[in-house]
């Protein structure tokens, strides 16, 4: 007789059991049990948005300098490489899409590669060399001196990003990191970093705002340079 999946055992699957690593939210009582309150969870998330955004605003000068420097390098023929895991991979791909495509106004395309986006390369490298080598090997393939490697991570602890940063540094590729709370291993391993002071989800939301801010500075620098009003 085939055994039934033991869903009745709460230690295997209890929808009310605390989740490891989940942010604490006020409880409500349901059938005599304390369970997280969805309304309070949403309110807590929204209340953390503005403090995280203020943390990002404190890095405004660096966002400007990154956008300007990235424009100078890409105008000179260099390239942006970008990488992240999960939601941070989506943010990395958002950035490269803005550069290869366009942000607000019409302009020439620029060379930018999201290192997670080539599924055949990703699965081959992960299978043959291990997931921790996923981005480092691609940096060795695509990176050239004075290119920029942008690494995004809310934890700042991803081994594959740390290896990529180390590899890039050996090759003369500049490394920039967008992370969550710092200092963390990734922020300390890169040439420059912006660490958002807030929960991981709010930090990731700020990373998208940071991407757009960099693109605004980038486009302004490109336009100014081509109009002959930038050095």
C-alpha positions as CSV (number, residue, x, y, z in Angstrom):
1,X,0.0,0.0,0.0
2,X,1.4,3.4,-0.9
3,X,1.9,5.6,2.1
4,X,0.0,8.9,2.0
5,X,2.0,12.2,2.2
6,X,1.8,13.0,5.8
7,X,0.3,16.5,5.6
8,X,-1.4,16.0,8.9
9,X,2.0,16.1,10.7
10,X,2.5,19.8,11.5
11,X,6.2,19.5,11.9
12,X,6.4,18.7,8.1
13,X,4.0,21.3,6.8
14,X,2.4,23.7,9.2
15,X,1.1,26.9,7.5
16,X,1.2,28.7,10.8
17,X,4.7,27.6,11.9
18,X,7.3,30.4,12.1
19,X,9.4,30.6,8.9
20,X,13.2,30.7,9.4
21,X,14.5,34.2,8.6
22,X,11.1,35.7,8.1
23,X,10.8,39.3,9.5
24,X,8.7,39.4,12.7
25,X,5.3,41.0,12.4
26,X,2.6,41.5,15.0
27,X,0.5,38.4,15.6
28,X,-3.2,38.1,15.7
29,X,-5.2,35.3,17.4
30,X,-7.0,32.7,15.2
31,X,-8.7,29.8,16.9
32,X,-6.6,30.4,19.9
33,X,-3.3,30.4,18.0
34,X,-1.0,33.4,17.4
35,X,-0.5,33.8,13.7
36,X,1.1,36.7,11.6
37,X,-1.3,39.5,10.8
38,X,-1.2,40.1,7.0
39,X,-2.3,43.7,7.3
40,X,0.4,44.4,9.9
41,X,2.9,42.6,7.6
42,X,2.1,44.9,4.7
43,X,2.1,48.0,7.0
44,X,5.6,47.0,8.3
45,X,6.9,46.5,4.8
46,X,5.6,49.9,3.7
47,X,6.9,51.6,6.8
48,X,10.4,50.4,5.9
49,X,10.3,51.8,2.4
50,X,11.1,55.5,3.3
51,X,14.0,54.7,5.7
52,X,15.6,52.4,3.0
53,X,15.1,55.2,0.4
54,X,16.7,57.7,2.7
55,X,19.7,55.3,3.0
56,X,19.9,55.3,-0.8
57,X,19.7,59.1,-1.0
58,X,22.7,59.4,1.2
59,X,24.6,57.7,-1.6
60,X,23.4,60.2,-4.3
61,X,26.9,61.5,-5.1
62,X,28.1,58.0,-5.8
63,X,25.1,57.3,-8.0
64,X,26.1,60.4,-10.0
65,X,29.7,59.4,-10.2
66,X,28.9,55.8,-11.3
67,X,26.6,57.0,-14.1
68,X,29.2,59.5,-15.3
69,X,32.1,57.1,-15.1
70,X,30.1,54.3,-16.8
71,X,29.3,56.7,-19.6
72,X,32.9,57.7,-20.1
73,X,34.1,54.1,-20.2
74,X,31.3,52.8,-22.5
75,X,31.8,55.8,-24.9
76,X,35.5,54.7,-25.0
77,X,34.5,51.2,-26.1
78,X,34.5,49.4,-22.7
79,X,31.7,47.2,-21.5
80,X,29.4,46.7,-18.5
81,X,29.0,43.2,-17.1
82,X,26.3,42.7,-14.5
83,X,25.3,39.8,-12.3
84,X,23.0,38.8,-9.4
85,X,21.0,35.9,-8.1
86,X,17.2,35.6,-8.0
87,X,15.6,39.0,-7.9
88,X,19.0,40.6,-8.1
89,X,19.6,38.9,-11.4
90,X,16.4,40.6,-12.6
91,X,17.7,43.9,-11.5
92,X,21.0,43.3,-13.2
93,X,19.2,42.5,-16.4
94,X,17.1,45.6,-16.1
95,X,20.3,47.7,-16.0
96,X,21.8,46.1,-19.1
97,X,18.5,46.4,-21.0
98,X,18.5,50.1,-20.3
99,X,22.0,50.4,-21.8
100,X,21.6,48.1,-24.8
101,X,18.2,49.5,-25.5
102,X,17.4,53.0,-24.2
103,X,16.3,54.6,-21.0
104,X,14.3,57.8,-21.6
105,X,15.6,59.4,-24.8
106,X,16.9,58.1,-28.1
107,X,20.6,57.4,-28.1
108,X,23.1,54.8,-29.4
109,X,23.2,51.4,-27.8
110,X,26.1,50.5,-25.5
111,X,27.7,47.1,-24.7
112,X,26.3,45.6,-21.5
113,X,25.9,41.9,-20.7
114,X,23.9,40.2,-17.9
115,X,25.9,37.1,-17.0
116,X,22.9,35.0,-15.9
117,X,20.9,35.5,-19.1
118,X,22.7,33.0,-21.3
119,X,20.9,29.9,-20.1
120,X,23.1,27.4,-22.0
121,X,26.3,29.0,-20.6
122,X,24.8,29.2,-17.1
123,X,23.7,25.6,-17.0
124,X,26.9,24.3,-18.6
125,X,29.2,26.2,-16.3
126,X,27.2,25.3,-13.2
127,X,27.1,21.7,-14.2
128,X,30.8,21.4,-15.1
129,X,32.4,23.7,-12.7
130,X,29.9,24.3,-9.9
131,X,27.5,27.2,-9.2
132,X,30.2,29.2,-7.3
133,X,32.2,29.5,-10.5
134,X,29.2,30.6,-12.6
135,X,30.1,34.3,-12.9
136,X,33.8,34.2,-12.4
137,X,34.3,32.1,-15.5
138,X,32.1,34.4,-17.6
139,X,34.1,37.4,-16.3
140,X,37.3,35.7,-17.5
141,X,35.6,35.2,-20.9
142,X,34.1,38.7,-21.4
143,X,36.0,41.0,-19.2
144,X,38.7,43.4,-20.3
145,X,40.7,46.0,-18.4
146,X,38.6,49.1,-17.6
147,X,35.3,47.3,-18.1
148,X,32.9,47.5,-15.1
149,X,31.4,44.6,-13.3
150,X,28.2,45.5,-11.4
151,X,27.2,43.0,-8.7
152,X,23.8,43.1,-7.0
153,X,23.0,41.2,-3.8
154,X,20.8,41.9,-0.8
155,X,22.8,39.7,1.5
156,X,26.3,40.5,0.2
157,X,27.2,36.9,0.9
158,X,26.8,35.1,-2.4
159,X,29.9,32.9,-3.1
160,X,29.5,33.2,-6.9
161,X,29.5,37.0,-6.8
162,X,32.4,37.1,-4.4
163,X,34.4,34.9,-6.8
164,X,33.4,37.1,-9.7
165,X,34.6,40.2,-7.9
166,X,38.0,38.6,-7.1
167,X,38.5,37.4,-10.7
168,X,37.5,40.8,-12.0
169,X,40.0,42.6,-9.7
170,X,42.9,40.4,-11.0
171,X,41.9,41.4,-14.6
172,X,41.7,45.1,-14.2
173,X,37.9,45.1,-14.3
174,X,36.4,47.7,-11.9
175,X,33.9,46.2,-9.5
176,X,30.9,48.0,-8.1
177,X,28.3,46.5,-5.7
178,X,24.7,47.3,-4.8
179,X,24.0,45.4,-1.6
180,X,21.7,45.3,1.5
181,X,23.0,46.2,4.9
182,X,26.7,46.7,5.1
183,X,29.5,46.2,5.6
184,X,29.2,42.8,4.1
185,X,31.7,40.5,2.3
186,X,30.7,41.7,-1.2
187,X,30.8,45.4,-0.3
188,X,34.2,44.9,1.2
189,X,35.4,42.9,-1.9
190,X,34.5,45.5,-4.5
191,X,36.2,48.7,-5.5
192,X,33.1,50.7,-4.6
193,X,29.7,49.8,-3.1
194,X,26.4,51.2,-2.1
195,X,24.8,49.4,0.9
196,X,21.2,50.0,1.6
197,X,20.2,50.0,5.3
198,X,17.0,48.1,5.5
199,X,15.3,44.7,5.1
200,X,16.3,42.7,2.1
201,X,13.0,43.3,0.2
202,X,13.2,47.0,0.7
203,X,16.9,47.1,-0.2
204,X,16.0,45.3,-3.5
205,X,13.4,47.9,-4.2
206,X,16.0,50.6,-3.7
207,X,18.3,48.8,-6.1
208,X,15.8,49.4,-8.9
209,X,15.7,53.1,-8.0
210,X,19.5,53.1,-8.0
211,X,19.6,51.5,-11.4
212,X,17.3,54.2,-12.8
213,X,19.3,56.9,-11.1
214,X,22.6,55.6,-12.6
215,X,20.9,55.6,-16.0
216,X,19.8,59.2,-15.6
217,X,23.4,60.3,-14.8
218,X,24.6,58.0,-17.7
219,X,22.3,59.6,-20.3
220,X,23.1,63.1,-19.1
221,X,26.8,62.5,-19.4
222,X,26.5,60.9,-22.8
223,X,24.5,63.7,-24.1
224,X,26.8,66.3,-22.7
225,X,29.9,64.7,-24.0
226,X,28.4,64.4,-27.5
227,X,27.4,68.0,-27.4
228,X,31.0,69.0,-26.6
229,X,30.2,70.4,-23.1
230,X,31.9,67.6,-21.1
231,X,35.7,67.0,-20.9
